Amino acid sequence: MRDCNQCGKCCLHYADGGLVATAEEIDAWEEHRPDIFRFVHKEQIWCSPEDGQALTRCPWLQGLGTPYTCGIYADRPQDCRSYPVTVTDMIRDECEMIELKDLNNLSKAQAELRLRG
């Protein structure tokens, strides 16, 4: 399994309503990071500050292609911190960390991923 090359596919795939933040994260953003909190609406993250509608792209994803960067990397939600969880997710999301050797032995790849986590 390769190291993350910041391809951004996970950010692009999950930024349209597929992410959640804990109440603690939202409370911390409200208190310490109002710039992040303004994209929270009714406990849903990455919503338009103007109308509360879910955004189709993470507002913190910066760049036009590999590598992408995260504008709130140190304060990103746990969902982002813990990705990837399963090799199946990585395959579905076309994660560029996955290699042919991983596809040939999914259980070994999953064990390696757990060790990285």
CNS distance restraints for C-alpha pairs under 8 A (distance, minus, plus):
assign (resid   1 and name CA) (resid  97 and name CA) 5.68 0.50 0.50
assign (resid   1 and name CA) (resid  98 and name CA) 5.35 0.50 0.50
assign (resid   1 and name CA) (resid  99 and name CA) 5.70 0.50 0.50
assign (resid   1 and name CA) (resid 101 and name CA) 7.94 0.50 0.50
assign (resid   1 and name CA) (resid 102 and name CA) 6.51 0.50 0.50
assign (resid   1 and name CA) (resid 109 and name CA) 7.13 0.50 0.50
assign (resid   1 and name CA) (resid 112 and name CA) 7.78 0.50 0.50
assign (resid   2 and name CA) (resid  96 and name CA) 7.65 0.50 0.50
assign (resid   2 and name CA) (resid  97 and name CA) 4.54 0.50 0.50
assign (resid   2 and name CA) (resid  98 and name CA) 6.42 0.50 0.50
assign (resid   2 and name CA) (resid  99 and name CA) 7.00 0.50 0.50
assign (resid   3 and name CA) (resid  97 and name CA) 5.90 0.50 0.50
assign (resid   4 and name CA) (resid  96 and name CA) 7.31 0.50 0.50
assign (resid   4 and name CA) (resid  97 and name CA) 5.63 0.50 0.50
assign (resid   5 and name CA) (resid  66 and name CA) 7.48 0.50 0.50
assign (resid   5 and name CA) (resid  67 and name CA) 6.62 0.50 0.50
assign (resid   5 and name CA) (resid  96 and name CA) 7.25 0.50 0.50
assign (resid   5 and name CA) (resid  97 and name CA) 7.31 0.50 0.50
assign (resid   6 and name CA) (resid  66 and name CA) 6.14 0.50 0.50
assign (resid   6 and name CA) (resid  67 and name CA) 4.89 0.50 0.50
assign (resid   6 and name CA) (resid  68 and name CA) 5.45 0.50 0.50
assign (resid   6 and name CA) (resid  69 and name CA) 6.97 0.50 0.50
assign (resid   7 and name CA) (resid  65 and name CA) 7.00 0.50 0.50
assign (resid   7 and name CA) (resid  66 and name CA) 4.74 0.50 0.50
assign (resid   7 and name CA) (resid  67 and name CA) 5.51 0.50 0.50
assign (resid   7 and name CA) (resid  68 and name CA) 6.18 0.50 0.50
assign (resid   7 and name CA) (resid  95 and name CA) 7.75 0.50 0.50
assign (resid   7 and name CA) (resid  96 and name CA) 6.90 0.50 0.50
assign (resid   8 and name CA) (resid  12 and name CA) 6.08 0.50 0.50
assign (resid   8 and name CA) (resid  61 and name CA) 7.88 0.50 0.50
assign (resid   8 and name CA) (resid  65 and name CA) 7.53 0.50 0.50
assign (resid   8 and name CA) (resid  66 and name CA) 6.93 0.50 0.50
assign (resid   8 and name CA) (resid  67 and name CA) 7.24 0.50 0.50
assign (resid   8 and name CA) (resid  68 and name CA) 5.64 0.50 0.50
assign (resid   8 and name CA) (resid  69 and name CA) 7.92 0.50 0.50
assign (resid   9 and name CA) (resid  13 and name CA) 5.88 0.50 0.50
assign (resid   9 and name CA) (resid  93 and name CA) 6.61 0.50 0.50
assign (resid   9 and name CA) (resid  94 and name CA) 7.16 0.50 0.50
assign (resid   9 and name CA) (resid  95 and name CA) 6.43 0.50 0.50
assign (resid  10 and name CA) (resid  14 and name CA) 6.03 0.50 0.50
assign (resid  10 and name CA) (resid  83 and name CA) 7.84 0.50 0.50
assign (resid  10 and name CA) (resid  93 and name CA) 6.48 0.50 0.50
assign (resid  10 and name CA) (resid  95 and name CA) 7.12 0.50 0.50
assign (resid  11 and name CA) (resid  15 and name CA) 5.57 0.50 0.50
assign (resid  11 and name CA) (resid  57 and name CA) 7.92 0.50 0.50
assign (resid  11 and name CA) (resid  58 and name CA) 6.82 0.50 0.50
assign (resid  11 and name CA) (resid  61 and name CA) 7.15 0.50 0.50
assign (resid  12 and name CA) (resid  16 and name CA) 7.76 0.50 0.50
assign (resid  12 and name CA) (resid  57 and name CA) 6.27 0.50 0.50
assign (resid  12 and name CA) (resid  58 and name CA) 7.17 0.50 0.50
assign (resid  13 and name CA) (resid  18 and name CA) 7.94 0.50 0.50
assign (resid  13 and name CA) (resid  93 and name CA) 6.95 0.50 0.50
assign (resid  14 and name CA) (resid  18 and name CA) 4.65 0.50 0.50
assign (resid  14 and name CA) (resid  19 and name CA) 6.01 0.50 0.50
assign (resid  15 and name CA) (resid  19 and name CA) 6.40 0.50 0.50
assign (resid  15 and name CA) (resid  46 and name CA) 7.12 0.50 0.50
assign (resid  15 and name CA) (resid  55 and name CA) 7.48 0.50 0.50
assign (resid  15 and name CA) (resid  56 and name CA) 6.47 0.50 0.50
assign (resid  15 and name CA) (resid  57 and name CA) 5.29 0.50 0.50
assign (resid  15 and name CA) (resid  58 and name CA) 4.81 0.50 0.50
assign (resid  16 and name CA) (resid  46 and name CA) 7.48 0.50 0.50
assign (resid  16 and name CA) (resid  54 and name CA) 6.43 0.50 0.50
assign (resid  16 and name CA) (resid  55 and name CA) 5.69 0.50 0.50
assign (resid  16 and name CA) (resid  56 and name CA) 4.43 0.50 0.50
assign (resid  16 and name CA) (resid  57 and name CA) 5.81 0.50 0.50
assign (resid  16 and name CA) (resid  58 and name CA) 7.10 0.50 0.50
assign (resid  17 and name CA) (resid  44 and name CA) 7.64 0.50 0.50
assign (resid  17 and name CA) (resid  45 and name CA) 7.23 0.50 0.50
assign (resid  17 and name CA) (resid  46 and name CA) 7.19 0.50 0.50
assign (resid  17 and name CA) (resid  54 and name CA) 6.20 0.50 0.50
assign (resid  17 and name CA) (resid  55 and name CA) 7.45 0.50 0.50
assign (resid  17 and name CA) (resid  56 and name CA) 7.73 0.50 0.50
assign (resid  19 and name CA) (resid  45 and name CA) 7.04 0.50 0.50
assign (resid  19 and name CA) (resid  79 and name CA) 6.33 0.50 0.50
assign (resid  19 and name CA) (resid  80 and name CA) 7.90 0.50 0.50
assign (resid  20 and name CA) (resid  44 and name CA) 6.66 0.50 0.50
assign (resid  20 and name CA) (resid  45 and name CA) 6.42 0.50 0.50
assign (resid  20 and name CA) (resid  77 and name CA) 7.45 0.50 0.50
assign (resid  20 and name CA) (resid  79 and name CA) 6.58 0.50 0.50
assign (resid  21 and name CA) (resid  25 and name CA) 6.06 0.50 0.50
assign (resid  21 and name CA) (resid  26 and name CA) 6.56 0.50 0.50
assign (resid  21 and name CA) (resid  43 and name CA) 7.82 0.50 0.50
assign (resid  21 and name CA) (resid  44 and name CA) 7.59 0.50 0.50
assign (resid  21 and name CA) (resid  45 and name CA) 6.86 0.50 0.50
assign (resid  21 and name CA) (resid  77 and name CA) 5.50 0.50 0.50
assign (resid  21 and name CA) (resid  78 and name CA) 6.75 0.50 0.50
assign (resid  21 and name CA) (resid  79 and name CA) 7.04 0.50 0.50
assign (resid  22 and name CA) (resid  26 and name CA) 6.34 0.50 0.50
assign (resid  22 and name CA) (resid  77 and name CA) 7.69 0.50 0.50
assign (resid  22 and name CA) (resid  78 and name CA) 7.78 0.50 0.50
assign (resid  23 and name CA) (resid  27 and name CA) 6.02 0.50 0.50
assign (resid  23 and name CA) (resid  43 and name CA) 7.70 0.50 0.50
assign (resid  24 and name CA) (resid  28 and name CA) 6.09 0.50 0.50
assign (resid  25 and name CA) (resid  29 and name CA) 6.18 0.50 0.50
assign (resid  25 and name CA) (resid  77 and name CA) 6.80 0.50 0.50
assign (resid  26 and name CA) (resid  30 and name CA) 6.12 0.50 0.50
assign (resid  26 and name CA) (resid  37 and name CA) 6.78 0.50 0.50
assign (resid  26 and name CA) (resid  40 and name CA) 7.73 0.50 0.50
assign (resid  26 and name CA) (resid  43 and name CA) 7.50 0.50 0.50
assign (resid  27 and name CA) (resid  31 and name CA) 6.26 0.50 0.50
assign (resid  28 and name CA) (resid  32 and name CA) 5.71 0.50 0.50
assign (resid  28 and name CA) (resid  33 and name CA) 7.06 0.50 0.50
assign (resid  29 and name CA) (resid  33 and name CA) 4.30 0.50 0.50
assign (resid  29 and name CA) (resid  34 and name CA) 5.85 0.50 0.50
assign (resid  29 and name CA) (resid  35 and name CA) 7.89 0.50 0.50
assign (resid  29 and name CA) (resid  36 and name CA) 6.04 0.50 0.50
assign (resid  29 and name CA) (resid  37 and name CA) 5.17 0.50 0.50
assign (resid  30 and name CA) (resid  34 and name CA) 5.22 0.50 0.50
assign (resid  30 and name CA) (resid  36 and name CA) 7.77 0.50 0.50
assign (resid  30 and name CA) (resid  37 and name CA) 5.18 0.50 0.50
assign (resid  33 and name CA) (resid  37 and name CA) 6.32 0.50 0.50
assign (resid  34 and name CA) (resid  38 and name CA) 5.98 0.50 0.50
assign (resid  35 and name CA) (resid  39 and name CA) 7.70 0.50 0.50
assign (resid  36 and name CA) (resid  40 and name CA) 7.53 0.50 0.50
assign (resid  38 and name CA) (resid  49 and name CA) 5.66 0.50 0.50
assign (resid  39 and name CA) (resid  45 and name CA) 6.07 0.50 0.50
assign (resid  39 and name CA) (resid  46 and name CA) 4.94 0.50 0.50
assign (resid  39 and name CA) (resid  47 and name CA) 4.92 0.50 0.50
assign (resid  39 and name CA) (resid  48 and name CA) 5.91 0.50 0.50
assign (resid  39 and name CA) (resid  49 and name CA) 5.46 0.50 0.50
assign (resid  40 and name CA) (resid  44 and name CA) 5.55 0.50 0.50
assign (resid  40 and name CA) (resid  45 and name CA) 4.53 0.50 0.50
assign (resid  40 and name CA) (resid  46 and name CA) 5.95 0.50 0.50
assign (resid  40 and name CA) (resid  47 and name CA) 5.74 0.50 0.50
assign (resid  40 and name CA) (resid  48 and name CA) 8.00 0.50 0.50
assign (resid  40 and name CA) (resid  49 and name CA) 7.58 0.50 0.50
assign (resid  40 and name CA) (resid  52 and name CA) 7.81 0.50 0.50
assign (resid  41 and name CA) (resid  45 and name CA) 6.52 0.50 0.50
assign (resid  41 and name CA) (resid  46 and name CA) 8.00 0.50 0.50
assign (resid  41 and name CA) (resid  47 and name CA) 6.09 0.50 0.50
assign (resid  41 and name CA) (resid  49 and name CA) 7.79 0.50 0.50
assign (resid  41 and name CA) (resid  52 and name CA) 5.57 0.50 0.50
assign (resid  45 and name CA) (resid  54 and name CA) 7.74 0.50 0.50
assign (resid  46 and name CA) (resid  54 and name CA) 6.10 0.50 0.50
assign (resid  46 and name CA) (resid  55 and name CA) 5.80 0.50 0.50
assign (resid  46 and name CA) (resid  58 and name CA) 6.22 0.50 0.50
assign (resid  46 and name CA) (resid  59 and name CA) 6.81 0.50 0.50
assign (resid  47 and name CA) (resid  51 and name CA) 7.98 0.50 0.50
assign (resid  47 and name CA) (resid  52 and name CA) 5.17 0.50 0.50
assign (resid  47 and name CA) (resid  53 and name CA) 5.20 0.50 0.50
assign (resid  47 and name CA) (resid  54 and name CA) 4.20 0.50 0.50
assign (resid  47 and name CA) (resid  55 and name CA) 5.17 0.50 0.50
assign (resid  48 and name CA) (resid  52 and name CA) 4.81 0.50 0.50
assign (resid  48 and name CA) (resid  53 and name CA) 5.34 0.50 0.50
assign (resid  48 and name CA) (resid  54 and name CA) 6.23 0.50 0.50
assign (resid  48 and name CA) (resid  55 and name CA) 6.04 0.50 0.50
assign (resid  55 and name CA) (resid  59 and name CA) 7.81 0.50 0.50
assign (resid  57 and name CA) (resid  61 and name CA) 7.68 0.50 0.50
assign (resid  60 and name CA) (resid  70 and name CA) 5.57 0.50 0.50
assign (resid  60 and name CA) (resid  71 and name CA) 4.71 0.50 0.50
assign (resid  60 and name CA) (resid  72 and name CA) 6.31 0.50 0.50
assign (resid  61 and name CA) (resid  68 and name CA) 6.66 0.50 0.50
assign (resid  61 and name CA) (resid  69 and name CA) 6.01 0.50 0.50
assign (resid  61 and name CA) (resid  70 and name CA) 5.03 0.50 0.50
assign (resid  61 and name CA) (resid  71 and name CA) 6.28 0.50 0.50
assign (resid  62 and name CA) (resid  68 and name CA) 5.67 0.50 0.50
assign (resid  62 and name CA) (resid  69 and name CA) 5.12 0.50 0.50
assign (resid  62 and name CA) (resid  70 and name CA) 6.01 0.50 0.50
assign (resid  62 and name CA) (resid  71 and name CA) 6.49 0.50 0.50
assign (resid  63 and name CA) (resid  67 and name CA) 7.14 0.50 0.50
assign (resid  63 and name CA) (resid  68 and name CA) 4.98 0.50 0.50
assign (resid  63 and name CA) (resid  69 and name CA) 6.47 0.50 0.50
assign (resid  64 and name CA) (resid  68 and name CA) 6.96 0.50 0.50
assign (resid  72 and name CA) (resid  76 and name CA) 5.44 0.50 0.50
assign (resid  76 and name CA) (resid  80 and name CA) 6.35 0.50 0.50
assign (resid  76 and name CA) (resid  81 and name CA) 6.92 0.50 0.50
assign (resid  77 and name CA) (resid  81 and name CA) 6.48 0.50 0.50
assign (resid  78 and name CA) (resid  82 and name CA) 6.03 0.50 0.50
assign (resid  79 and name CA) (resid  83 and name CA) 6.46 0.50 0.50
assign (resid  82 and name CA) (resid 117 and name CA) 7.05 0.50 0.50
assign (resid  84 and name CA) (resid  89 and name CA) 6.88 0.50 0.50
assign (resid  84 and name CA) (resid  90 and name CA) 6.49 0.50 0.50
assign (resid  84 and name CA) (resid 113 and name CA) 7.86 0.50 0.50
assign (resid  85 and name CA) (resid  89 and name CA) 7.13 0.50 0.50
assign (resid  85 and name CA) (resid 113 and name CA) 7.41 0.50 0.50
assign (resid  85 and name CA) (resid 114 and name CA) 7.66 0.50 0.50
assign (resid  85 and name CA) (resid 117 and name CA) 7.85 0.50 0.50
assign (resid  86 and name CA) (resid  90 and name CA) 6.56 0.50 0.50
assign (resid  86 and name CA) (resid 110 and name CA) 6.43 0.50 0.50
assign (resid  86 and name CA) (resid 113 and name CA) 7.43 0.50 0.50
assign (resid  87 and name CA) (resid  91 and name CA) 6.19 0.50 0.50
assign (resid  87 and name CA) (resid  98 and name CA) 7.93 0.50 0.50
assign (resid  87 and name CA) (resid 106 and name CA) 7.06 0.50 0.50
assign (resid  87 and name CA) (resid 109 and name CA) 6.89 0.50 0.50
assign (resid  87 and name CA) (resid 110 and name CA) 5.71 0.50 0.50
assign (resid  87 and name CA) (resid 113 and name CA) 7.54 0.50 0.50
assign (resid  88 and name CA) (resid  92 and name CA) 6.17 0.50 0.50
assign (resid  89 and name CA) (resid  93 and name CA) 5.98 0.50 0.50
assign (resid  90 and name CA) (resid  94 and name CA) 5.90 0.50 0.50
assign (resid  90 and name CA) (resid  95 and name CA) 4.88 0.50 0.50
assign (resid  90 and name CA) (resid  97 and name CA) 7.88 0.50 0.50
assign (resid  90 and name CA) (resid  98 and name CA) 6.97 0.50 0.50
assign (resid  91 and name CA) (resid  95 and name CA) 6.28 0.50 0.50
assign (resid  91 and name CA) (resid  98 and name CA) 7.35 0.50 0.50
assign (resid  98 and name CA) (resid 102 and name CA) 6.19 0.50 0.50
assign (resid  98 and name CA) (resid 103 and name CA) 7.46 0.50 0.50
assign (resid  99 and name CA) (resid 103 and name CA) 6.58 0.50 0.50
assign (resid 100 and name CA) (resid 104 and name CA) 6.29 0.50 0.50
assign (resid 101 and name CA) (resid 105 and name CA) 6.50 0.50 0.50
assign (resid 102 and name CA) (resid 106 and name CA) 5.70 0.50 0.50
assign (resid 102 and name CA) (resid 108 and name CA) 7.22 0.50 0.50
assign (resid 102 and name CA) (resid 109 and name CA) 5.05 0.50 0.50
assign (resid 103 and name CA) (resid 109 and name CA) 7.71 0.50 0.50
assign (resid 105 and name CA) (resid 109 and name CA) 6.29 0.50 0.50
assign (resid 106 and name CA) (resid 110 and name CA) 6.02 0.50 0.50
assign (resid 107 and name CA) (resid 111 and name CA) 6.21 0.50 0.50
assign (resid 108 and name CA) (resid 112 and name CA) 6.25 0.50 0.50
assign (resid 109 and name CA) (resid 113 and name CA) 6.14 0.50 0.50
assign (resid 110 and name CA) (resid 114 and name CA) 6.24 0.50 0.50
assign (resid 111 and name CA) (resid 115 and name CA) 6.42 0.50 0.50
assign (resid 112 and name CA) (resid 116 and name CA) 6.39 0.50 0.50
assign (resid 113 and name CA) (resid 117 and name CA) 6.27 0.50 0.50
